[in-house]
Amino acid sequence: MTWDEVKGFLDHIRTTCMDERQMWKERARKAERLYEFAAWLEFGAKQGWCSEPFCTTHGLQPQTPEEEAAWDEGDDPCAHAVRLWPQQ
């Protein structure tokens, strides 16, 4: 193996390790943001500021007892919703 080949190989190793290190750092940052978001959402739900997460496709939307009673009486109460988007 020539010296140039050795240097090329070492550069490749150095670059690959740096790329992997950056990848793991980015994954750790994303995991931290997800954890912070989940903690924030859980805190809001415990305080009564928002509902627990639910699936609008497969689950029922949470309702207050007053909304359930109105629905049972034939009313059609609106339920305003906001989807929270994770930051990219």
N, CA, C and O of each residue as an XYZ file, in Angstrom:
352
protein
N       0.848     -1.163      0.000
C       0.000      0.000      0.000
C       0.901      1.236      0.000
O       1.863      1.321      0.764
N       0.579      2.162     -0.847
C       1.392      3.381     -0.928
C       0.947      4.371      0.149
O      -0.124      4.238      0.739
N       1.797      5.361      0.384
C       1.487      6.380      1.380
C       0.213      7.143      0.983
O      -0.611      7.456      1.843
N       0.051      7.437     -0.293
C      -1.152      8.133     -0.753
C      -2.408      7.291     -0.492
O      -3.452      7.830     -0.125
N      -2.305      5.979     -0.681
C      -3.440      5.111     -0.398
C      -3.760      5.101      1.094
O      -4.926      5.116      1.489
N      -2.726      5.075      1.909
C      -2.921      5.108      3.365
C      -3.592      6.419      3.763
O      -4.550      6.424      4.536
N      -3.077      7.549      3.221
C      -3.676      8.854      3.539
C      -5.132      8.902      3.074
O      -5.996      9.417      3.783
N      -5.400      8.368      1.890
C      -6.771      8.342      1.379
C      -7.683      7.520      2.273
O      -8.818      7.907      2.551
N      -7.168      6.376      2.720
C      -7.943      5.511      3.597
C      -8.218      6.211      4.932
O      -9.337      6.156      5.442
N      -7.207      6.863      5.494
C      -7.380      7.573      6.760
C      -8.370      8.732      6.617
O      -9.190      8.973      7.502
N      -8.281      9.438      5.497
C      -9.244     10.521      5.245
C     -10.670      9.966      5.162
O     -11.614     10.552      5.692
N     -10.798      8.833      4.492
C     -12.113      8.198      4.374
C     -12.646      7.819      5.758
O     -13.807      8.083      6.071
N     -11.805      7.207      6.579
C     -12.205      6.813      7.937
C     -12.601      8.050      8.742
O     -13.634      8.056      9.411
N     -11.780      9.093      8.676
C     -12.035     10.321      9.420
C     -13.370     10.937      8.994
O     -14.163     11.345      9.842
N     -13.615     11.005      7.697
C     -14.852     11.580      7.175
C     -16.047     10.735      7.583
O     -17.066     11.276      8.011
N     -15.941      9.428      7.458
C     -17.032      8.529      7.812
C     -17.360      8.647      9.290
O     -18.532      8.718      9.660
N     -16.345      8.670     10.139
C     -16.576      8.797     11.584
C     -17.223     10.133     11.915
O     -18.120     10.197     12.755
N     -16.776     11.197     11.263
C     -17.359     12.517     11.508
C     -18.822     12.521     11.071
O     -19.684     13.049     11.774
N     -19.100     11.926      9.899
C     -20.473     11.872      9.425
C     -21.355     11.097     10.401
O     -22.472     11.523     10.697
N     -20.869      9.975     10.900
C     -21.642      9.178     11.843
C     -21.834      9.927     13.156
O     -22.911      9.878     13.752
N     -20.798     10.617     13.604
C     -20.908     11.393     14.834
C     -21.973     12.481     14.681
O     -22.793     12.690     15.575
N     -21.949     13.168     13.540
C     -22.937     14.200     13.268
C     -24.338     13.588     13.206
O     -25.297     14.158     13.728
N     -24.447     12.421     12.564
C     -25.734     11.750     12.459
C     -26.284     11.436     13.852
O     -27.464     11.672     14.112
N     -25.451     10.909     14.750
C     -25.908     10.566     16.097
C     -26.241     11.809     16.905
O     -27.173     11.800     17.710
N     -25.486     12.872     16.694
C     -25.801     14.126     17.389
C     -27.157     14.648     16.942
O     -27.958     15.096     17.762
N     -27.412     14.589     15.635
C     -28.688     15.057     15.106
C     -29.832     14.185     15.628
O     -30.887     14.702     15.993
N     -29.630     12.886     15.663
C     -30.662     11.994     16.203
C     -30.929     12.304     17.673
O     -32.079     12.284     18.111
N     -29.891     12.585     18.425
C     -30.057     12.928     19.839
C     -30.826     14.239     19.978
O     -31.687     14.359     20.849
N     -30.523     15.225     19.127
C     -31.253     16.502     19.168
C     -32.727     16.286     18.838
O     -33.596     16.862     19.494
N     -33.019     15.464     17.830
C     -34.415     15.194     17.470
C     -35.133     14.479     18.612
O     -36.276     14.810     18.928
N     -34.477     13.511     19.228
C     -35.083     12.780     20.344
C     -35.359     13.733     21.505
O     -36.398     13.637     22.157
N     -34.435     14.643     21.758
C     -34.617     15.614     22.834
C     -35.816     16.520     22.547
O     -36.614     16.806     23.440
N     -35.937     16.973     21.283
C     -37.076     17.825     20.916
C     -38.387     17.062     21.051
O     -39.378     17.622     21.519
N     -38.410     15.788     20.650
C     -39.621     14.980     20.802
C     -39.986     14.802     22.271
O     -41.158     14.878     22.638
N     -38.980     14.566     23.108
C     -39.224     14.416     24.537
C     -39.776     15.718     25.115
O     -40.736     15.696     25.886
N     -39.181     16.844     24.751
C     -39.645     18.137     25.250
C     -41.082     18.386     24.804
O     -41.899     18.859     25.593
N     -41.399     18.073     23.543
C     -42.752     18.252     23.032
C     -43.734     17.375     23.798
O     -44.805     17.837     24.193
N     -43.372     16.110     24.008
C     -44.248     15.180     24.720
C     -44.476     15.655     26.155
O     -45.597     15.587     26.657
N     -43.429     16.131     26.812
C     -43.554     16.633     28.182
C     -44.445     17.876     28.213
O     -45.275     18.030     29.109
N     -44.269     18.757     27.233
C     -45.072     19.975     27.136
C     -46.545     19.622     26.927
O     -47.422     20.198     27.570
N     -46.813     18.667     26.022
C     -48.179     18.247     25.736
C     -48.807     17.580     26.957
O     -49.966     17.841     27.280
N     -48.054     16.728     27.630
C     -48.560     16.050     28.825
C     -48.887     17.067     29.915
O     -49.911     16.952     30.588
N     -48.022     18.055     30.088
C     -48.259     19.096     31.091
C     -49.552     19.847     30.770
O     -50.370     20.089     31.658
N     -49.734     20.215     29.504
C     -50.946     20.924     29.099
C     -52.203     20.102     29.348
O     -53.221     20.634     29.792
N     -52.130     18.797     29.061
C     -53.286     17.919     29.283
C     -53.589     17.801     30.776
O     -54.753     17.837     31.177
N     -52.558     17.661     31.594
C     -52.764     17.556     33.045
C     -53.353     18.837     33.624
O     -54.107     18.798     34.597
N     -53.006     19.966     33.023
C     -53.546     21.248     33.489
C     -54.956     21.500     32.968
O     -55.618     22.450     33.386
N     -55.413     20.651     32.057
C     -56.738     20.821     31.473
C     -56.760     21.822     30.329
O     -57.826     22.310     29.954
N     -55.595     22.133     29.769
C     -55.501     23.120     28.693
C     -55.714     22.497     27.326
O     -55.976     23.212     26.359
N     -55.607     21.196     27.229
C     -55.820     20.513     25.953
C     -56.205     19.071     26.252
O     -56.092     18.607     27.387
N     -56.657     18.377     25.228
C     -57.040     16.978     25.419
C     -55.801     16.099     25.346
O     -54.721     16.530     24.941
N     -55.995     14.870     25.747
C     -54.962     13.871     25.487
C     -54.918     13.678     23.971
O     -55.917     13.935     23.299
N     -53.818     13.245     23.430
C     -53.769     12.996     21.987
C     -54.805     11.944     21.584
O     -55.066     10.995     22.324
N     -55.386     12.129     20.406
C     -56.353     11.174     19.887
C     -56.233     11.137     18.375
O     -55.717     12.067     17.756
N     -56.708     10.066     17.797
C     -56.663      9.891     16.353
C     -57.991     10.327     15.762
O     -59.026      9.736     16.069
N     -57.979     11.357     14.914
C     -59.234     11.830     14.321
C     -59.733     10.887     13.236
O     -60.895     10.965     12.836
N     -58.885     10.013     12.764
C     -59.293      9.066     11.731
C     -59.949      7.833     12.340
O     -60.983      7.375     11.853
N     -59.357      7.297     13.394
C     -59.819      6.023     13.936
C     -60.455      6.125     15.311
O     -61.054      5.156     15.778
N     -60.345      7.257     15.967
C     -60.879      7.397     17.316
C     -61.939      8.482     17.378
O     -62.162      9.219     16.418
N     -62.569      8.558     18.501
C     -63.576      9.594     18.710
C     -62.925     10.821     19.318
O     -61.989     10.730     20.112
N     -63.441     11.956     18.926
C     -62.926     13.203     19.469
C     -63.440     13.360     20.892
O     -64.626     13.135     21.135
N     -62.589     13.738     21.841
C     -63.060     13.920     23.215
C     -64.097     15.042     23.282
O     -63.973     16.060     22.601
N     -65.103     14.842     24.101
C     -66.144     15.851     24.280
C     -66.367     16.095     25.764
O     -66.122     15.229     26.603
N     -66.835     17.291     26.058
C     -67.217     17.602     27.432
C     -68.586     16.964     27.690
O     -69.302     16.634     26.745
N     -68.947     16.792     28.952
C     -70.286     16.254     29.244
C     -71.396     17.128     28.645
O     -72.420     16.609     28.200
N     -71.198     18.444     28.632
C     -72.194     19.344     28.060
C     -72.347     19.103     26.556
O     -73.463     19.117     26.038
N     -71.236     18.884     25.857
C     -71.290     18.609     24.421
C     -71.980     17.271     24.150
O     -72.765     17.149     23.209
N     -71.682     16.274     24.978
C     -72.332     14.970     24.809
C     -73.841     15.090     24.998
O     -74.619     14.513     24.238
N     -74.249     15.849     26.023
C     -75.685     16.035     26.279
C     -76.333     16.772     25.105
O     -77.416     16.391     24.662
N     -75.688     17.812     24.604
C     -76.223     18.563     23.470
C     -76.355     17.654     22.254
O     -77.354     17.709     21.537
N     -75.345     16.816     22.024
C     -75.391     15.887     20.890
C     -76.566     14.917     21.035
O     -77.287     14.641     20.076
N     -76.740     14.408     22.258
C     -77.834     13.471     22.519
C     -79.204     14.122     22.302
O     -80.172     13.441     21.961
N     -79.279     15.432     22.500
C     -80.534     16.163     22.323
C     -80.737     16.626     20.880
O     -81.695     17.344     20.592
N     -79.848     16.224     19.972
C     -80.007     16.552     18.563
C     -79.223     17.773     18.103
O     -79.261     18.125     16.924
N     -78.521     18.414     19.011
C     -77.695     19.558     18.630
C     -76.445     19.044     17.920
O     -76.120     17.859     17.994
N     -75.774     19.920     17.255
C     -74.547     19.557     16.530
C     -73.434     20.504     16.963
O     -73.061     21.409     16.217
N     -72.900     20.296     18.178
C     -71.890     21.236     18.690
C     -70.599     21.165     17.868
O     -70.095     20.088     17.548
N     -70.095     22.333     17.546
C     -68.811     22.395     16.831
C     -67.679     22.109     17.806
O     -67.737     22.493     18.974
N     -66.679     21.448     17.326
C     -65.483     21.186     18.131
C     -64.298     21.719     17.350
O     -63.873     21.123     16.360
N     -63.781     22.822     17.792
C     -62.646     23.429     17.104
C     -61.372     22.688     17.502
O     -61.187     22.335     18.666
N     -60.523     22.461     16.553
C     -59.300     21.692     16.815
C     -58.113     22.390     16.189
O     -58.244     23.138     15.220
N     -56.968     22.134     16.756
C     -55.706     22.626     16.221
C     -54.752     21.447     16.192
O     -54.572     20.756     17.195
N     -54.147     21.222     15.044
C     -53.101     20.200     14.970
C     -51.778     20.864     15.268
O     -51.486     21.945     14.758
N     -50.998     20.232     16.074
C     -49.671     20.752     16.409
C     -48.663     20.046     15.525
O     -48.576     18.818     15.523
N     -47.911     20.818     14.783
C     -46.923     20.260     13.853
C     -45.552     20.277     14.506
O     -45.150     21.298     15.065
N     -44.827     19.171     14.448
C     -43.438     19.183     14.957
C     -42.582     20.067     14.071
O     -42.796     20.148     12.862
N     -41.623     20.721     14.674
C     -40.719     21.554     13.903
C     -39.715     20.678     13.172
O     -39.239     19.680     13.713
N     -39.403     21.047     11.964
C     -38.456     20.286     11.154
C     -37.060     20.784     11.386
O     -36.113     20.268     10.791
